[in-house]
Structure formats: structure tokens, C-alpha cells
Amino acid sequence: MGDDELGALAADTPLSAAALSKLRWRCRRGLLENDLFIERFFNRHVDHLTVGMARGMYTLMDLADNDLLDILLNRPRPEVVTSDPEALVVQQVLADPQVQTLLPLLRT
């Protein structure tokens, strides 16, 4: 569930102040550890966030808190069992090119 207004914009379009505000609100998490990673990301990269990066963040925010934390900590994950719908969601999120662009920035 992302910002519908971003859908029509090019990925390299700078993020507007209104879109950034919506994104920050959507990125609030239930785990403090996730909030710390995400807040550090915003503090470092707020001046050059793009629509593509925002789309990637919205995709990541659809994950469960523990799955997101595992990704942010770069924890190795066991092979995905295709019959597990939750594992498939994580696999699909990680396959998203916009998410792949964001992960190194979130981990630094």
C-alpha cells in the first residue's frame, strides 16, 4: 500500500515534501530496531530521495516487522518454502529492483 500519487511519476523524480511526509508516516514501525534503521536512512538521504526510492520503501513497509528486521540486519535466510505464503511475500519484495537499490542505503 503506497502513495497512489507516485504511480504516475518517473522513478528518478525527486520526492515532494508532501510525499515525503506520507512516506515517513507510513514507515513508523512496531519494533524500535526497525525505527532506528529507518530514521537513520531518512536523516542521511532525505535531500535526494526519489519516487523510485519511495516506492521501494512502501514495498518494504508491507513486510512484517521481524521479516524487515532480518533484511535490515542482513541475516541469512533459509531456502524459501514455496508453499509458505509469508515467505513468498518476502521473496517477492526482495526481488523488487527498487528495494534492491534501497537495501544498501538502509543498512549503512
C-alpha positions in Angstrom: 0.0 0.0 0.0 1.9 3.0 -1.3 1.1 6.6 -2.2 -1.1 6.4 -5.2 0.1 9.8 -6.5 3.6 8.3 -7.0 2.3 5.7 -9.6 2.3 8.2 -12.5 5.7 9.7 -11.8 9.1 8.7 -13.2 11.3 6.8 -10.7 14.0 9.4 -10.8 11.6 12.3 -9.9 12.6 14.0 -6.7 10.2 13.3 -3.8 7.9 16.2 -2.9 7.6 17.4 0.7 4.0 16.1 0.9 5.0 12.7 -0.5 8.0 12.6 2.0 5.7 13.3 4.9 3.3 10.5 3.9 6.3 8.1 3.5 7.7 9.0 6.9 4.3 8.4 8.5 4.0 5.0 6.7 7.5 4.0 7.8 6.6 4.1 11.5 7.1 0.6 12.8 6.3 -1.5 15.9 9.9 -2.5 16.6 12.3 0.1 17.8 15.2 -1.5 16.0 13.4 -1.0 12.6 12.6 2.6 13.5 16.3 3.3 14.2 17.4 1.9 10.8 14.7 3.8 9.0 15.2 7.1 10.9 18.9 6.9 10.2 18.1 6.3 6.5 15.9 9.4 6.4 18.4 11.6 8.2 21.1 10.7 5.7 19.2 10.6 2.5 16.2 12.9 2.8 17.7 15.5 0.5 17.9 13.2 -2.5 15.0 10.7 -2.1 13.3 9.9 -5.4 9.9 8.5 -6.3 11.6 5.1 -7.1 13.1 5.0 -3.6 9.8 5.8 -2.0 8.1 3.0 -3.9 10.8 0.6 -2.6 10.2 1.8 0.9 6.5 1.3 0.6 7.1 -2.2 -0.6 9.4 -2.9 2.4 6.9 -1.5 4.8 4.4 -4.1 3.7 6.6 -6.7 5.4 6.1 -8.0 9.0 8.4 -6.3 11.5 10.5 -9.4 12.1 11.0 -10.0 8.4 12.0 -6.4 7.9 14.5 -6.6 10.7 16.0 -9.7 9.3 16.5 -8.0 6.0 17.9 -4.8 7.6 20.4 -6.9 9.6 21.3 -8.8 6.5 20.6 -12.1 8.3 20.9 -15.2 6.1 17.6 -16.7 5.4 17.0 -20.4 4.8 15.6 -21.6 1.5 12.1 -20.3 0.9 9.5 -23.0 1.0 7.2 -22.1 -1.9 4.1 -23.3 0.0 4.6 -20.7 2.7 2.7 -17.6 1.6 4.5 -15.3 4.1 7.9 -16.5 2.7 6.7 -15.8 -0.8 5.8 -12.3 0.1 9.3 -11.6 1.5 10.9 -13.2 -1.6 8.7 -11.1 -3.9 9.6 -7.9 -2.0 13.3 -8.7 -2.2 13.1 -9.3 -5.9 11.8 -5.8 -6.5 14.6 -3.7 -8.2 13.6 -0.6 -6.3 14.0 -2.5 -3.0 17.4 -3.8 -4.1 18.5 -0.2 -4.7 17.4 0.8 -1.2 18.8 -2.0 0.9 22.4 -0.9 1.0 21.3 2.6 1.9 19.2 1.3 4.8 22.0 -0.8 6.2 24.6 2.0 6.4 
